[in-house]
Amino acid sequence: MSTITNTTSPFHHRSAAAHHRLRIQSTLQNQENTPPTTTPRRKMLTTVLLTTSLALALQATPQALAQNWGTRSFIRERFFEPGLSPEDSVARIRQSAEGLHALRGMLESMSWRYVIFYIRLKQAYLSQDMKTALTMVPENQRDSYVQAANALVDNMAEFDHYVRSPKVYESYLYYEKTLKSIDDLVAFL
């Protein structure tokens, strides 16, 4: 004979089901008697989206005051508005040159991840902007502009390579070469 002789009481299916059935029936009767006062989720969601989009459209800065470039509008400009005017491209090249000059602090603190992100972002912009800004360069200087642009692309690629490794001396060396080549490029513009 076993030492554990607990007897379990059987479940009372009918009494539990009858209790739940009464609760369900009473809630169904209450729902039939009262008109629906809640709005459907879809209608509420569309109302919220429309009001927020209208509010944002009213608060947006005028196009003349806003910049046409920057990291916040990267996806929009890259995929939906790929063509900037030559003047905007020149301005963005100059802004990239200033940003690369300000990158020295991140290199000194060895923030490699942020440097890599910044270099790759600027490479994506500059490759398109240098082609667009070529129209602003006079005919007799185009060959030297193309050579300066190619030198900039090569130096940025090497800079990216050495930052990824991370080799400190080579990173600084190609950082200085990149600064010199972007300054030469800006001199043409």
N, C-alpha and C positions, 0 to 999 in steps of 0.2 A: 504494500500500500504506500502511496506517495505521502510525503510529509506536507505537501501543500494541497489543501483541500478547500480551496475557495470556491464558492459557488457564485457565479455571476448572475445577476438578474437580467432577464431578457429585455430587449428594447421594446418600448411601447410605440410601435409605428403608427398606429391609428390615432392615438391621442396627440402625438407631435404633429402629424400631418393635418389633423383637423384644426389644430391651433394656428398653424401657418396658413391654412386655407382661409380661415376667417380673416386674417390680417391682409392677405392678398386681395380678397374680395372687397374688403372695406376701402382699400386704397384705390381699387379700380372704380368703385362707385363714386369716390370723391373726385377722381379725375374726370369722370363723365359729367358730373354736375357743374364743375367750374370750367370757365373758358380758359384756353391756354394764354397765360400772361407773359410767358418767357419767349424771347425771340430766338429763332434758330441760330446755332453757332455760325453757320455760314454767312448769314445776314449780318451778324454782329462783327465778324471778322472783316468782311468787305467794307463795312462802315468805318471801322477803325483804320484800315489801310488807306481808304480814300481820304479820310480827314487828316491823317498824318502826312500823306503825300501832298495834299493841298497846302498844309501848314508849312511844310519844308519848301515847297515851290515859292510860297510868298516870302519866306525868309532868306532865300538864296541871294547871294551877292550878284550884282550885275556882271555881265560877261566882260565888260571893259575894265572892271576893277579886279577881277579874279585873274590869277595866273593860269596860263594854259598848260603848265607842266608841273611836275612834282611827283612825290612818291604816292600821294593819296589818289591821284588820278591815273596811276600807271596802267591798270587793267583797262580802263575806259579808253585811254589813248592808244594802248598797244593793240587792242582788238577791234574797237569800234570807231575810233578816229585816228587812223594811222598817219594821216598826212598833216603835218604842221606847216605853217608858212615859213619861208626862209628866215624871216626876222625872228620868229619865235624859236627856230632851231638854233640860230646864232646866240640868242639870249640864253637858251638852255645849255649850250656848250660853255658859255662863260660862267653860268651858275655851277656847272659840273667842275670847272676848273677851280672855282672858289671852294667847292666842297672837297675836292681832292687836296687842296692846300690845308684845309682844316682837319684832314685825316691823320695828321702827324700825332696828335694826342692819343688816338686809339692804337697807333702802332707802338708808341712808347709804353703804353700800359699792356701791350700784347693782347689786345682784344681781337683775336684772330677771326672769330666767328662773325663779328660785326663788320670787320674789314672785308671779309670775303663777300658778305651780303651786299655791302655798299659798292664794291668793285663790280660785281656781276650786274647789279641794277644799273650802274652808270654805263657799263659796256652795252647793255641792251638799248639804252637811249642813244648813246653816242654813235653807234653803228648806223642808225637811221638818220640822226641829225647831221652827221658829216656829209652824207649823200645829199641831203636837202640843202645844206649850207653851201654846197659847191656852186650853186647857181649865183651866189652873191660874190664869188671870187672873180676878179678880172681874168680875161682869157690868157694873158701873158704869165700869170702866176699860178695857173691851175696845176701844172706839173709839180711844182714845188709844194703846193697844198696837198696833192695826192701823196707825195712822199712823206710829208709831215703826218698826214692822217694814217698812213700805213705804219710809220714808226710808232705812233701812239697806240695803235691796235696791238702791235707786237709787244711793246713794253707793258701794256696792261695785261696781256695774256701771260707774259713771264712773271709779272708781279703777282697775278692770281695764282700761278703755279707755286711760287716760292712762299706765298702766305699759307697755302694749303699744306705745305710740307711740315711744319713751319720752320724755315731757315731764316734766322734773324738778320744776318748780315746781307744776304742776297735780297731779302725783302726790302730792307732800307735802300739798297743799291738800285733796285728796279723801281722803287717808289720815287726816288730822285730822278731817274730817267723818265718816268711817266710824267712827273711835274714839268720837266724841261720840255718834253714833247708836246704836252697840252698847252704850255705857254707859247711855244712856237706856232701851234695851230691857231690859237686865239689871236696871235699877231697878224695872221693873214686875214682875219675877219675884222 
